[in-house]
Amino acid sequence: MKDGYIRKIRPDPLLRYYISQYTFIDIPFEQTLHLEFKVMPSSHTRMILFLGEPSLHEIKNTLQPVDRYSLTGFVSRMHLFVPTSTLQQVMVHFTPWGIQSFVDFPISEITDTRADLNYIFQQDLENLCARLHWSLSLPEKSFALNQFFKQHLQNISQIDERAKALTRYILRVNGTLRLQELCKDLFIGERTAQRLIHNTVGVNFKLFTRLVRLEYVRKLMTQESITLTEVALQAGYFDQAHFNHDFQTSFSESPGEYLSKQQKLIWNTIVS
């Protein structure tokens, strides 16, 4: 897999509070035929724009077409996608609280599902995708995205500062803490913390910390010399059985099986 097929760009500094990264994907169909596309559980929402033919999505053992433009919510399980042609796609990676600032519905409504972006941004979205399709260079595509989101900044709602502090703390410790510890350190009640986290990131404290921790686990597993025992310990698991259970539940395979397939999982290079 050539690095040139997948490019990552930071958004305009004005937008980095809400958006962490743009990913541009352009993979010839003859390459996608030999790859396994899996979207792993994530602690952030993604905006997916297919500039070519949309992929198929596995639902209850059947393959169904994916919306051309969609918003993917937090996922608590692995999702499989199958390309139908050359994969031309743009992904917008939001910060955990970022997308809630741009939509007028609770982000929890799209947990483990996808929302059609046409109903959210309407004609503005069609104009954006037309510009992305005809832009010849990545700087031009990035500029189009920056303009689009800056245009919608005026419509965003404010996020409670306490919610941001809670979320940042969880990210800083890679999800390895209890609710009681979090509330004690930030001087906030447990019920209030639960409500703020759910309203801001769309899932409850337990699921959000598990997603953050497992993202850290996947990052650790990219290190060539690290053992699974070391991964579990560094991620705050003092019980190997608990680590194996969490991993199997979220990724539908054991840590050992995941490692053996690491080179084939292209999404590991697309979604960090």
BALOBA-1460 file (C-alpha; in Angstrom, 3 decimals):
// residues 272
<rec num="1" residu="m" x="0.000" y="0.000" z="0.000"/>
<rec num="2" residu="k" x="1.585" y="3.268" z="-1.132"/>
<rec num="3" residu="d" x="1.571" y="6.175" z="1.312"/>
<rec num="4" residu="g" x="0.336" y="8.425" z="-1.515"/>
<rec num="5" residu="y" x="-3.044" y="6.702" z="-1.485"/>
<rec num="6" residu="i" x="-3.841" y="8.095" z="1.967"/>
<rec num="7" residu="r" x="-3.066" y="11.685" z="2.974"/>
<rec num="8" residu="k" x="-3.796" y="13.413" z="6.279"/>
<rec num="9" residu="i" x="-4.016" y="17.183" z="6.686"/>
<rec num="10" residu="r" x="-4.697" y="19.375" z="9.719"/>
<rec num="11" residu="p" x="-7.578" y="21.848" z="9.326"/>
<rec num="12" residu="d" x="-7.315" y="25.616" z="9.573"/>
<rec num="13" residu="p" x="-6.189" y="26.643" z="13.107"/>
<rec num="14" residu="l" x="-9.569" y="28.307" z="13.645"/>
<rec num="15" residu="l" x="-11.241" y="24.894" z="13.260"/>
<rec num="16" residu="r" x="-8.888" y="22.658" z="15.260"/>
<rec num="17" residu="y" x="-10.978" y="23.060" z="18.377"/>
<rec num="18" residu="y" x="-13.755" y="21.154" z="16.556"/>
<rec num="19" residu="i" x="-11.925" y="19.139" z="13.870"/>
<rec num="20" residu="s" x="-8.691" y="17.237" z="14.423"/>
<rec num="21" residu="q" x="-7.904" y="16.046" z="10.897"/>
<rec num="22" residu="y" x="-8.933" y="15.646" z="7.266"/>
<rec num="23" residu="t" x="-8.083" y="12.344" z="5.577"/>
<rec num="24" residu="f" x="-8.064" y="12.069" z="1.785"/>
<rec num="25" residu="i" x="-8.226" y="8.551" z="0.332"/>
<rec num="26" residu="d" x="-7.716" y="7.581" z="-3.310"/>
<rec num="27" residu="i" x="-7.077" y="3.852" z="-3.765"/>
<rec num="28" residu="p" x="-7.319" y="2.101" z="-7.161"/>
<rec num="29" residu="f" x="-9.898" y="-0.674" z="-7.295"/>
<rec num="30" residu="e" x="-7.258" y="-3.303" z="-8.084"/>
<rec num="31" residu="q" x="-5.706" y="-2.465" z="-4.706"/>
<rec num="32" residu="t" x="-8.953" y="-2.442" z="-2.728"/>
<rec num="33" residu="l" x="-9.757" y="-5.947" z="-3.992"/>
<rec num="34" residu="h" x="-6.948" y="-7.335" z="-1.824"/>
<rec num="35" residu="l" x="-7.683" y="-5.353" z="1.348"/>
<rec num="36" residu="e" x="-9.935" y="-5.766" z="4.334"/>
<rec num="37" residu="f" x="-11.773" y="-2.578" z="5.324"/>
<rec num="38" residu="k" x="-12.776" y="-2.440" z="8.954"/>
<rec num="39" residu="v" x="-13.898" y="0.611" z="10.902"/>
<rec num="40" residu="m" x="-12.932" y="0.066" z="14.512"/>
<rec num="41" residu="p" x="-14.693" y="1.453" z="17.588"/>
<rec num="42" residu="s" x="-13.796" y="5.126" z="17.956"/>
<rec num="43" residu="s" x="-14.116" y="7.887" z="20.543"/>
<rec num="44" residu="h" x="-14.830" y="10.518" z="17.900"/>
<rec num="45" residu="t" x="-17.389" y="11.106" z="15.159"/>
<rec num="46" residu="r" x="-16.429" y="11.073" z="11.476"/>
<rec num="47" residu="m" x="-17.955" y="12.764" z="8.457"/>
<rec num="48" residu="i" x="-17.660" y="10.496" z="5.385"/>
<rec num="49" residu="l" x="-17.862" y="11.875" z="1.840"/>
<rec num="50" residu="f" x="-17.633" y="9.445" z="-1.087"/>
<rec num="51" residu="l" x="-16.421" y="11.270" z="-4.189"/>
<rec num="52" residu="g" x="-16.627" y="8.073" z="-6.223"/>
<rec num="53" residu="e" x="-18.975" y="5.106" z="-5.825"/>
<rec num="54" residu="p" x="-20.044" y="4.469" z="-2.202"/>
<rec num="55" residu="s" x="-18.960" y="1.257" z="-0.506"/>
<rec num="56" residu="l" x="-21.230" y="-1.513" z="0.745"/>
<rec num="57" residu="h" x="-21.821" y="-1.913" z="4.482"/>
<rec num="58" residu="e" x="-22.331" y="-5.264" z="6.185"/>
<rec num="59" residu="i" x="-25.583" y="-5.281" z="8.195"/>
<rec num="60" residu="k" x="-26.830" y="-8.559" z="9.677"/>
<rec num="61" residu="n" x="-24.659" y="-10.605" z="7.294"/>
<rec num="62" residu="t" x="-25.926" y="-8.784" z="4.204"/>
<rec num="63" residu="l" x="-24.196" y="-6.058" z="2.175"/>
<rec num="64" residu="q" x="-26.152" y="-2.834" z="1.734"/>
<rec num="65" residu="p" x="-25.221" y="0.469" z="0.024"/>
<rec num="66" residu="v" x="-23.832" y="3.226" z="2.219"/>
<rec num="67" residu="d" x="-25.123" y="6.801" z="1.963"/>
<rec num="68" residu="r" x="-22.820" y="8.830" z="-0.286"/>
<rec num="69" residu="y" x="-22.483" y="11.532" z="2.380"/>
<rec num="70" residu="s" x="-22.898" y="10.476" z="5.981"/>
<rec num="71" residu="l" x="-22.001" y="11.110" z="9.590"/>
<rec num="72" residu="t" x="-20.844" y="8.120" z="11.620"/>
<rec num="73" residu="g" x="-21.503" y="8.143" z="15.335"/>
<rec num="74" residu="f" x="-19.456" y="6.516" z="18.053"/>
<rec num="75" residu="v" x="-19.314" y="2.796" z="17.382"/>
<rec num="76" residu="s" x="-19.177" y="0.188" z="20.108"/>
<rec num="77" residu="r" x="-18.423" y="-2.626" z="17.666"/>
<rec num="78" residu="m" x="-16.408" y="-3.216" z="14.499"/>
<rec num="79" residu="h" x="-18.032" y="-2.453" z="11.122"/>
<rec num="80" residu="l" x="-17.071" y="-4.030" z="7.794"/>
<rec num="81" residu="f" x="-17.136" y="-2.160" z="4.469"/>
<rec num="82" residu="v" x="-16.636" y="-3.494" z="0.936"/>
<rec num="83" residu="p" x="-15.555" y="-1.121" z="-1.899"/>
<rec num="84" residu="t" x="-17.398" y="-1.448" z="-5.214"/>
<rec num="85" residu="s" x="-14.909" y="0.535" z="-7.302"/>
<rec num="86" residu="t" x="-11.914" y="2.836" z="-6.865"/>
<rec num="87" residu="l" x="-12.120" y="4.231" z="-3.343"/>
<rec num="88" residu="q" x="-12.243" y="8.044" z="-3.454"/>
<rec num="89" residu="q" x="-13.218" y="9.370" z="-0.083"/>
<rec num="90" residu="v" x="-12.802" y="12.297" z="2.274"/>
<rec num="91" residu="m" x="-13.046" y="11.782" z="6.029"/>
<rec num="92" residu="v" x="-13.425" y="14.597" z="8.545"/>
<rec num="93" residu="h" x="-12.347" y="13.575" z="12.043"/>
<rec num="94" residu="f" x="-14.041" y="15.651" z="14.726"/>
<rec num="95" residu="t" x="-12.817" y="16.131" z="18.263"/>
<rec num="96" residu="p" x="-15.007" y="14.236" z="20.757"/>
<rec num="97" residu="w" x="-17.134" y="17.352" z="21.352"/>
<rec num="98" residu="g" x="-16.658" y="18.874" z="17.888"/>
<rec num="99" residu="i" x="-19.591" y="17.556" z="15.880"/>
<rec num="100" residu="q" x="-22.208" y="18.381" z="18.511"/>
<rec num="101" residu="s" x="-21.382" y="22.026" z="17.887"/>
<rec num="102" residu="f" x="-22.488" y="21.748" z="14.245"/>
<rec num="103" residu="v" x="-25.744" y="19.774" z="14.517"/>
<rec num="104" residu="d" x="-29.116" y="20.589" z="16.079"/>
<rec num="105" residu="f" x="-29.902" y="17.079" z="17.362"/>
<rec num="106" residu="p" x="-28.320" y="15.044" z="20.198"/>
<rec num="107" residu="i" x="-25.301" y="13.197" z="18.860"/>
<rec num="108" residu="s" x="-26.407" y="10.178" z="20.908"/>
<rec num="109" residu="e" x="-29.123" y="9.601" z="18.276"/>
<rec num="110" residu="i" x="-26.551" y="8.292" z="15.789"/>
<rec num="111" residu="t" x="-24.555" y="6.011" z="18.080"/>
<rec num="112" residu="d" x="-23.650" y="2.851" z="16.131"/>
<rec num="113" residu="t" x="-25.363" y="4.139" z="13.010"/>
<rec num="114" residu="r" x="-24.964" y="6.677" z="10.221"/>
<rec num="115" residu="a" x="-26.824" y="9.927" z="9.598"/>
<rec num="116" residu="d" x="-27.445" y="11.186" z="6.046"/>
<rec num="117" residu="l" x="-25.608" y="14.509" z="5.780"/>
<rec num="118" residu="n" x="-27.981" y="15.749" z="3.089"/>
<rec num="119" residu="y" x="-30.582" y="16.322" z="5.808"/>
<rec num="120" residu="i" x="-28.107" y="18.258" z="7.961"/>
<rec num="121" residu="f" x="-26.266" y="20.574" z="5.561"/>
<rec num="122" residu="q" x="-28.577" y="20.335" z="2.501"/>
<rec num="123" residu="q" x="-27.484" y="22.358" z="-0.556"/>
<rec num="124" residu="d" x="-24.254" y="23.518" z="1.092"/>
<rec num="125" residu="l" x="-23.107" y="19.903" z="1.141"/>
<rec num="126" residu="e" x="-23.702" y="19.407" z="-2.589"/>
<rec num="127" residu="n" x="-21.684" y="22.537" z="-3.320"/>
<rec num="128" residu="l" x="-18.842" y="21.316" z="-1.092"/>
<rec num="129" residu="c" x="-18.688" y="17.878" z="-2.701"/>
<rec num="130" residu="a" x="-18.707" y="19.404" z="-6.192"/>
<rec num="131" residu="r" x="-15.699" y="21.558" z="-5.224"/>
<rec num="132" residu="l" x="-13.907" y="18.557" z="-3.714"/>
<rec num="133" residu="h" x="-14.550" y="16.491" z="-6.828"/>
<rec num="134" residu="w" x="-13.147" y="19.088" z="-9.221"/>
<rec num="135" residu="s" x="-10.259" y="20.305" z="-7.058"/>
<rec num="136" residu="l" x="-6.989" y="18.995" z="-8.462"/>
<rec num="137" residu="s" x="-4.730" y="19.311" z="-5.422"/>
<rec num="138" residu="l" x="-4.959" y="18.491" z="-1.719"/>
<rec num="139" residu="p" x="-4.441" y="22.139" z="-0.697"/>
<rec num="140" residu="e" x="-7.456" y="23.067" z="-2.845"/>
<rec num="141" residu="k" x="-9.575" y="20.302" z="-1.293"/>
<rec num="142" residu="s" x="-8.466" y="21.283" z="2.210"/>
<rec num="143" residu="f" x="-9.291" y="24.937" z="1.484"/>
<rec num="144" residu="a" x="-12.799" y="23.941" z="0.350"/>
<rec num="145" residu="l" x="-13.377" y="22.015" z="3.582"/>
<rec num="146" residu="n" x="-12.046" y="24.873" z="5.699"/>
<rec num="147" residu="q" x="-14.366" y="27.347" z="3.980"/>
<rec num="148" residu="f" x="-17.344" y="25.046" z="4.426"/>
<rec num="149" residu="f" x="-16.861" y="24.595" z="8.162"/>
<rec num="150" residu="k" x="-15.977" y="28.244" z="8.790"/>
<rec num="151" residu="q" x="-19.232" y="29.134" z="7.082"/>
<rec num="152" residu="h" x="-21.088" y="26.977" z="9.592"/>
<rec num="153" residu="l" x="-19.238" y="28.297" z="12.629"/>
<rec num="154" residu="q" x="-21.889" y="30.990" z="13.044"/>
<rec num="155" residu="n" x="-24.505" y="28.276" z="13.581"/>
<rec num="156" residu="i" x="-22.712" y="26.350" z="16.307"/>
<rec num="157" residu="s" x="-23.944" y="26.074" z="19.864"/>
<rec num="158" residu="q" x="-21.669" y="26.519" z="22.850"/>
<rec num="159" residu="i" x="-20.395" y="23.468" z="24.728"/>
<rec num="160" residu="d" x="-20.307" y="23.575" z="28.530"/>
<rec num="161" residu="e" x="-16.715" y="24.256" z="29.634"/>
<rec num="162" residu="r" x="-17.066" y="21.611" z="32.355"/>
<rec num="163" residu="a" x="-17.837" y="19.003" z="29.701"/>
<rec num="164" residu="k" x="-14.715" y="19.920" z="27.770"/>
<rec num="165" residu="a" x="-12.604" y="19.692" z="30.923"/>
<rec num="166" residu="l" x="-14.016" y="16.234" z="31.690"/>
<rec num="167" residu="t" x="-13.440" y="15.000" z="28.148"/>
<rec num="168" residu="r" x="-9.896" y="16.334" z="27.946"/>
<rec num="169" residu="y" x="-9.015" y="14.736" z="31.276"/>
<rec num="170" residu="i" x="-10.269" y="11.335" z="30.044"/>
<rec num="171" residu="l" x="-8.251" y="11.677" z="26.831"/>
<rec num="172" residu="r" x="-5.127" y="12.744" z="28.719"/>
<rec num="173" residu="v" x="-5.131" y="9.578" z="30.850"/>
<rec num="174" residu="n" x="-6.147" y="7.362" z="27.897"/>
<rec num="175" residu="g" x="-9.441" y="6.399" z="29.524"/>
<rec num="176" residu="t" x="-7.733" y="4.646" z="32.426"/>
<rec num="177" residu="l" x="-9.706" y="6.032" z="35.359"/>
<rec num="178" residu="r" x="-12.906" y="5.535" z="37.339"/>
<rec num="179" residu="l" x="-15.784" y="7.997" z="37.458"/>
<rec num="180" residu="q" x="-15.155" y="8.604" z="41.163"/>
<rec num="181" residu="e" x="-11.520" y="9.535" z="40.466"/>
<rec num="182" residu="l" x="-12.494" y="11.894" z="37.657"/>
<rec num="183" residu="c" x="-15.091" y="13.705" z="39.744"/>
<rec num="184" residu="k" x="-12.789" y="13.978" z="42.745"/>
<rec num="185" residu="d" x="-9.964" y="15.472" z="40.692"/>
<rec num="186" residu="l" x="-12.243" y="17.988" z="38.922"/>
<rec num="187" residu="f" x="-14.502" y="18.777" z="41.902"/>
<rec num="188" residu="i" x="-17.742" y="17.817" z="40.201"/>
<rec num="189" residu="g" x="-20.663" y="15.567" z="41.159"/>
<rec num="190" residu="e" x="-20.924" y="12.129" z="39.570"/>
<rec num="191" residu="r" x="-24.453" y="12.612" z="38.212"/>
<rec num="192" residu="t" x="-23.487" y="15.980" z="36.735"/>
<rec num="193" residu="a" x="-20.369" y="14.476" z="35.144"/>
<rec num="194" residu="q" x="-22.378" y="11.619" z="33.625"/>
<rec num="195" residu="r" x="-24.910" y="14.055" z="32.152"/>
<rec num="196" residu="l" x="-22.283" y="16.424" z="30.753"/>
<rec num="197" residu="i" x="-20.287" y="13.637" z="29.095"/>
<rec num="198" residu="h" x="-23.360" y="12.016" z="27.557"/>
<rec num="199" residu="n" x="-24.703" y="15.329" z="26.241"/>
<rec num="200" residu="t" x="-21.337" y="16.322" z="24.771"/>
<rec num="201" residu="v" x="-19.894" y="13.151" z="23.238"/>
<rec num="202" residu="g" x="-23.083" y="11.125" z="22.768"/>
<rec num="203" residu="v" x="-22.279" y="8.091" z="24.914"/>
<rec num="204" residu="n" x="-22.072" y="7.430" z="28.635"/>
<rec num="205" residu="f" x="-18.898" y="7.641" z="30.713"/>
<rec num="206" residu="k" x="-18.290" y="3.881" z="30.770"/>
<rec num="207" residu="l" x="-18.448" y="3.435" z="26.990"/>
<rec num="208" residu="f" x="-16.498" y="6.615" z="26.240"/>
<rec num="209" residu="t" x="-13.601" y="5.662" z="28.535"/>
<rec num="210" residu="r" x="-13.561" y="2.142" z="27.076"/>
<rec num="211" residu="l" x="-13.386" y="3.541" z="23.529"/>
<rec num="212" residu="v" x="-10.556" y="5.899" z="24.479"/>
<rec num="213" residu="r" x="-8.669" y="3.122" z="26.243"/>
<rec num="214" residu="l" x="-9.017" y="0.708" z="23.316"/>
<rec num="215" residu="e" x="-7.789" y="3.367" z="20.899"/>
<rec num="216" residu="y" x="-4.714" y="3.620" z="23.117"/>
<rec num="217" residu="v" x="-4.413" y="-0.185" z="23.049"/>
<rec num="218" residu="r" x="-4.416" y="-0.184" z="19.227"/>
<rec num="219" residu="k" x="-1.751" y="2.521" z="19.211"/>
<rec num="220" residu="l" x="0.433" y="0.488" z="21.579"/>
<rec num="221" residu="m" x="0.003" y="-2.607" z="19.423"/>
<rec num="222" residu="t" x="1.672" y="-0.855" z="16.472"/>
<rec num="223" residu="q" x="4.980" y="-1.032" z="18.372"/>
<rec num="224" residu="e" x="6.949" y="-3.945" z="16.959"/>
<rec num="225" residu="s" x="8.615" y="-5.219" z="20.125"/>
<rec num="226" residu="i" x="5.747" y="-4.866" z="22.608"/>
<rec num="227" residu="t" x="4.010" y="-7.951" z="24.049"/>
<rec num="228" residu="l" x="0.288" y="-8.279" z="24.702"/>
<rec num="229" residu="t" x="0.976" y="-8.467" z="28.431"/>
<rec num="230" residu="e" x="2.840" y="-5.148" z="28.244"/>
<rec num="231" residu="v" x="0.001" y="-3.618" z="26.201"/>
<rec num="232" residu="a" x="-2.551" y="-4.641" z="28.817"/>
<rec num="233" residu="l" x="-0.484" y="-3.243" z="31.688"/>
<rec num="234" residu="q" x="0.256" y="0.066" z="29.976"/>
<rec num="235" residu="a" x="-3.449" y="0.472" z="29.164"/>
<rec num="236" residu="g" x="-4.371" y="0.012" z="32.824"/>
<rec num="237" residu="y" x="-5.570" y="-3.598" z="32.671"/>
<rec num="238" residu="f" x="-4.271" y="-5.539" z="35.650"/>
<rec num="239" residu="d" x="-6.264" y="-8.608" z="34.668"/>
<rec num="240" residu="q" x="-5.416" y="-10.227" z="31.318"/>
<rec num="241" residu="a" x="-8.858" y="-11.829" z="31.153"/>
<rec num="242" residu="h" x="-10.519" y="-8.380" z="31.448"/>
<rec num="243" residu="f" x="-8.282" y="-7.044" z="28.677"/>
<rec num="244" residu="n" x="-9.069" y="-9.992" z="26.403"/>
<rec num="245" residu="h" x="-12.819" y="-9.658" z="27.077"/>
<rec num="246" residu="d" x="-12.933" y="-5.916" z="26.305"/>
<rec num="247" residu="f" x="-10.905" y="-6.404" z="23.131"/>
<rec num="248" residu="q" x="-12.942" y="-9.360" z="21.891"/>
<rec num="249" residu="t" x="-16.243" y="-7.583" z="22.625"/>
<rec num="250" residu="s" x="-15.260" y="-4.451" z="20.712"/>
<rec num="251" residu="f" x="-13.208" y="-5.848" z="17.833"/>
<rec num="252" residu="s" x="-14.861" y="-9.277" z="17.359"/>
<rec num="253" residu="e" x="-11.506" y="-11.028" z="17.607"/>
<rec num="254" residu="s" x="-8.864" y="-11.715" z="20.216"/>
<rec num="255" residu="p" x="-5.801" y="-9.449" z="20.648"/>
<rec num="256" residu="g" x="-3.626" y="-12.186" z="19.149"/>
<rec num="257" residu="e" x="-5.843" y="-12.586" z="16.087"/>
<rec num="258" residu="y" x="-5.902" y="-8.822" z="15.599"/>
<rec num="259" residu="l" x="-2.113" y="-8.596" z="15.696"/>
<rec num="260" residu="s" x="-1.708" y="-11.367" z="13.128"/>
<rec num="261" residu="k" x="-3.894" y="-9.410" z="10.682"/>
<rec num="262" residu="q" x="-2.371" y="-6.018" z="11.466"/>
<rec num="263" residu="q" x="-0.744" y="-5.529" z="8.065"/>
<rec num="264" residu="k" x="-3.996" y="-6.219" z="6.222"/>
<rec num="265" residu="l" x="-6.138" y="-3.774" z="8.178"/>
<rec num="266" residu="i" x="-5.851" y="-0.686" z="6.034"/>
<rec num="267" residu="w" x="-8.100" y="1.267" z="8.369"/>
<rec num="268" residu="n" x="-5.274" y="1.186" z="10.901"/>
<rec num="269" residu="t" x="-3.403" y="3.565" z="8.616"/>
<rec num="270" residu="i" x="-6.467" y="5.622" z="7.724"/>
<rec num="271" residu="v" x="-7.904" y="6.137" z="11.189"/>
<rec num="272" residu="s" x="-5.420" y="6.739" z="13.977"/>
